Amino acid sequence: MLTLKNVSKSYDKSKKAVDNISLEINKGEIVGFIGPNGAGKTTTIKMITGMISPDEGSVIVNGLDITKNPVEAKKSFTFVPDHPAIFDSIKGIDYLNFIADMYDVSINDRKERIEKFTKTFQIYDALTKTINSYSHGMRQKLLISAALLPNPKLFILDEPLVGLDPHSAKILKDLMKEHCKSGGTVFFSSHLLEVVENLCDKVAIIHKGSLIAYDTAENIKNKSNSTLEEIFLEMTKDE
């Protein structure tokens, strides 16, 4: 579903923000992407989503190179950024219909899914209000609802639980599981190691631009007989 082949990115000649990363994420998997601040997580996600191009290597989404076939590749995934930046002078319902139009979601399907997700996240009654009246958490819920609306093959999230109350966070985790059970794939970054450990099929750890581990949480823990948190801190400690 998602393949990174020897992907590198530099913002200056002295240092690579991402250094020769390769990983493969299969259909039906939830993969957690963790690393310290400045490790290269956001740069990697920007390359996966086509916001920036790699200097070297390739990103393949659903069999399509994101650089060579950007429009077709982007139809396969949706993305929730770490900050709910959104054009906020329109109503919530108008934003959701805009996303539905972009992904060619039928009128019947969008009506059903909009009602399902926004009622689940308890923002349905606010859809007729302009987004600039929404709280941070409500904007986050709107972005997540919009990202789920096209029923994407690949669901990408950058720190998705930030700004969500515990109830909504639990709902999102359940929806991520449900999405994978129905054949979708989830790739998300997080600083919440306990969530990653309990939710994910596999964990990718990045440090100083390099992928230093990629396996199931159980296998990673068994190699050191330690918790994921202890392993993460040991792997990413300053030299």
Secondary structure, 3 states (H helix, E strand, C coil): CEEEEEEEEEEECCEEEEEEEEEEECCCCEEEEECCCCCCHHHHHHHHCCCCCCCEEEEEECCEECCCCHHHHHCCEEEECCCCCCCCCCEHHHHHHHHHHHCCCCHHHHHHHHHHHHHHCCCHHHCCCEHHHCCHHHHHHHHHHHHHCCCCCEEEEECCCCCCCHHHHHHHHHHHHHHHHCCCEEEEECCCHHHHHHHCCEEEEEECCEEEEEECHHHHHHHHCCCHHHHHHHHCCCC
